[in-house]
């Protein structure tokens, strides 16, 4: 086991615990750019990594009653089919399957990182805009939009492992402006577990999982998340969030230009 992998897992876990931003926006580009892992393998391994780490977060939110299971189900109605169809399409129509689609995956990852950075900066503005304009007034229309949002997240997450965190939360703030923030976050985390598990299982069946790498990352990330959660209350969000957004923009731009 390369000791740098647990170190990377610890660092990403600490940042996730500190900021609440999903590990996919950090771990996958780290594996691709720093360790030279094939993009398809990096995405597949990170998906199962996210499923394990976010399962604990879902349990904690569920025990506190901060998961809206109706929203979680609506997202899953779109995201699970979206992830499965995306993986089947890439595997069928790209020579070499996921391995042959590595450039597409890198490009999709870069776009997803840029969108994540924008959502980090604009999340509060999005929520204020939705409240001013009465978003979420029609439950049936909101339900349909939630399913569509899930489908888009399923496509993004299945080929880039990014999107279920900051992007999902930002859209939910727009669709459900009257819902407390902790219920938005809890519902999004709960939805990320089945999505990343299904997408990760698809990558496993298609042969793009490195199990040794997955175990090495989890060894470091679990204590990292715990430590980051302890420190989170002491770090001003107004400082940390813009810095993280800038980092995601730089990494995303590098991945897009390397296409």
N, C-alpha and C positions, 0 to 999 in steps of 0.2 A: 504494500500500500504506500503510495506516494504521500509523504507527510504534508505536502503542500495542499492536497485536497481537503483534509480536515481543517487546515488553517483557513482555506477559502470558505469552507462551509461555516466555520465559526464567524468569520467576518460578515458574510452575507446574512447569517442568522441574526447576528447582533443588530444589523441595520434594519432587517425586517421587524424585529422586536421593537426597535427604536421608532420606526416611522410608520409601520403598518403597511408599507408597500410590498407587494408580492415579490418573492425571491426570483421569479422568472425574469424580471426586468434587470436583475443584477447577475444572477448565477449563470444563465445561458450565455450572455456575451462574455463573461469572464472565462468560461470554459472554451469558448471559440477563439477569442482573441489572445488570451494569456497562455492557455494550456494547449492550444492547437487541436482541440477535440473536433471531430467532424460535426458540422451543424446539426445533422439529423440525429446523431447519437446524443449530442448535448441537449437538444430539445426533448427527446424521449426520456432521457435520464432525469432531466429537471422536472418533467411532468410528474413522475412517480415521487420524486423528492418533495414536490409541492403537496401532493396528495397526503403524504405521511405527516408533514409538518403542519398543514392546515387542518388536519383531522383533530389535533389537539386544541386548536383555536376554536373549532366548531363546537367541541364538547364544552369548553369553557363558556362560550356565548350561549349555548343551549341551556346550560344549568342556570345562567343568569336571566333567561327568558328574553334574550335580545336577538332572537332569530325569527324573522317573519317567514314561516314555511310556505305561505302562499306565493310570495315573491320568489323564493328559492325554487319552487316547483315550476313557476312560469318561465324563469330563466332556463331551467333544465329542459323544458319542453322544446326550446329552440337550440340550446347549446349541444346537447348530446347527439341529436341527428346531424347537426352541423359539423361537429368534430368527426363523426364516423364517415360522413359523405366526403369531407375534405381529404381525409387520409386515404380512402378508397380511390378517389379521383387522382391524387398525386401518385399513388402506387401503380395505378392502371395506365396512366397516360404519360408518365415521365420515364424515359429509359433509365433503368437501374433503380426505379422506385424512389424511396426517400433519399437514398444515397445520391441518386442522380439529380435530385432536386435541391441539392445543398445550396446552390446560388440563390434559388428562389427563397429558401428558408432564411438565409442570411439577410436578403433584401426585406422580407416580411418582418423579420426581427427588428431591423433598423427602423422601419416605418412604425411598428408597434411601440418601440422605445420613444420615438418622437411624440407620438400621440399620448403616451403615458406621461411624458414630461409636461406637455401642455395641460393635461388634466390635473396634474399636481398643482400647477400654478393657478388654474382657473376654477378649481372645484368650488370655492366659496362664491365666486361670481356666478357660476352656473346655478347654484342653489338659490341665490338671491333673485336671479332672473326668473327662475321657475316660480318662485313664490309671488313675484309681482304679476305674472301673466296667468296665474291660475292653472298651472300644469297639474295633472292628476285629478281633475274634477270629474272626469268620466271614467268610472272603474273599468268598463269593458274595453274602451279605447286604450287605457293605460295597460291593461292586461296584454292586449295584442302587441303593443309597442315593447313590452317587457319580453315577450317571446321572441320578437325580432331582434332585440338587443342580445338575448341569449344566443341566437343563431350566429350573429356577427362575432360574439366572443368565442363561440365554439370554433369558428373558422380560424380566427387569429391565434387562439391558444394551441390548437392542434398542430400548427406549422411553425409557431414561434415561441410557445410557452408563455407568452406575455399577453396581458389584457384582462385577466380575471380579477386583478387587484385594483389598481388606480383607475383604469378605464371603466371597469364595471361599477365601481362606487360612484364615479362622476356622473354616469348616465342615470343611475338610480336616484341620485340627488335631484336630477332634472325631472324624472318621472314621478317621484314621491317626495315633493318638497316639504310636506307636512309631517313626514315621518322623522322621528329623532335620529340623530347621526349614528348613535351606537347600534340602532336596529338596522340601519342601512349597511353598516360595516359588518355586523354579525350575519346578515342575510347573504351578503356577497361572499364572505368567507365560507359559509355553509355550502353555497352553490359551487365554489371552486373545488371542493373535495370530489364530488362525483364527476365533474367535468375533467379535472386533471387525471383522475383515476381511469376513466374511460379512454381519454386520449392517450395516456401513458400505456394502457393495455394494448391499444392499437399499435403503438410504436413497438411494443414488446413482440406482438405477433408478426410484425414486419421486420424484426431483427435489429432494431435501433435502440437497444438498452445496454448500458455497461453496468452490470450489477456490482462489480467491485468499486467502480467509481461512485455509484449510488450509496453504498454502505459507507465509503470514506467520507462523503459529504455529510451524511446524517450524523456521523460520529462527532463532527465539529458543530453542526448547525443547531442541534437540540440544546446544548448548553449556551450557545450564542444567542438564541432566541430568548432564553430565560434571562440572561444578563441584560440584553437590550431592553426587555420589558421593564426590568427594575430601574434602568437609567432613564427611561423615556420621559418620566415626569419632570426631570431636571433639565432637559434640553429644550430651548424655545423652538416651537414649530416654525415660527416665522423666519428663523435662521436656517434650520435644517432642510425644510422643504424646497426652497429655491436652490440651495447647493446641490441637492439630489437631482433636481430637474436639470440643472446645467450639466451634471455628469451624464445623465441619460441622453441628453441632446448630443454631447460629444461622442459617446459610444455609438448611438444610433446613426449619426452621420458617417462615422468610420465604416460601419457595416454596409451602409448603402453605397458609399463610394468604392468599396472593395468588390462590389458585384461584378 
